[in-house]
C-alpha cells in the first residue's frame, strides 16, 4: 500500500457519510467543530464559505470543492452577511442533510456534502500539515479524476439503485484520496515543502513505502538509505528535513500507529500484533505500546471496543 492510502487507512474510524443538499432563498448554516474531516462541492448555483480561521469569505462556484481536514467549525451561506442557523450533528457525528422538499429549481443552490471520522489521537503528519481548509476551484482540465468521483457520488445519492450503499461508501473513500492527492501533488509556485515535498521526492517516497509495506522488518538507516539510493548520512538528513523526524523515529511511530489500528479493528492475539509490528516479544511490544499510548495494549483494545 502507498503512503497516502496507508495514512488514511490508519486514521479512519466509523463510516463516512454524505448527502445532496438543496438550499433556496436567503440561507446560512454554521457547522460546529467535529471529530473528523468534511467536504462541500457546489453542483448548482453558488455559495460562500466562511472559513474556520476567521479569514475572508470565499466564493464558491459550480464545480468548486472545499475540504476541511481538521473538523474546525465553519459556515456556508448564500451571502457573507446572511444570518446563520446552527446545524446540529447527528448521533453518529453526521452532518445534517438540510434537504429542501420539492424539485430543484434553476435558482436553487445544490451541494454535495460529506464527512469522515478520523482518529485525531494518532493523526498522521500528512493531515496535520494541511491548512484549515483547501479550496479547489473548478478549472477546465484540472482534477479530472476528482471531478469524475464527485459526479458518480452525486448520481448515486440523487438516484439510489441496488448496491448504492456499498458504492457510496467506496466512492467516499475514493473521493477523500483524490482530494488529498490533488492538494499534495499540486504544482505550487513556491515549490513543495514538508510532506508535499516528501511525496514528490522519489528517494524519500521509496523509503517510506518500504517502512509502510513491512513495518515488522528490522530496518536500519543504511538499508533505508539503500532503498533511496543515498548514503546513510545524506538519506538521514534529507528524510529528517522533509518528514520532520529521523527515519527510525518515524518507523517507531508508524509501528505504534499500525498496532493501534490492528487492536481497534481485529481480534488477533497480542503476540501476533507484536510480530506484525516488528517486536520480538509480547513484553517488548507491550512496553513500547504503553509508552506511546499511556495504557497497556489489552486495556486499549477494551477501551476502544466499548467507545
Secondary structure, 3 states (H helix, E strand, C coil): CCHHHHHHHHHEEEEEEEEEEEECCCCEEEECCCCEEEEEEEEECCEEEECCCCCCCEEECCCCEEEECCCCCEEEECCCCCCCEEECCCCCCCCCCCCCCCCCCCCCEEEEEEEEEECHHHCCHHHHCCCCCEEECCCCCCCHHHHHHHHHHHHHHHCCCCCHHHHHHHHHHHHHHHHHHHHHCCCCCCCCCHHHHHHCCHHHHHHHHHHHHCCCCCCCHHHHHHHCCCCHHHHHHHHHHHHCCCHHHHHHHHHHHHHHHHHHHCCCCHHHHHHHCCCCCHHHHHHHHHHHHCCCHHHHHHHHHHC
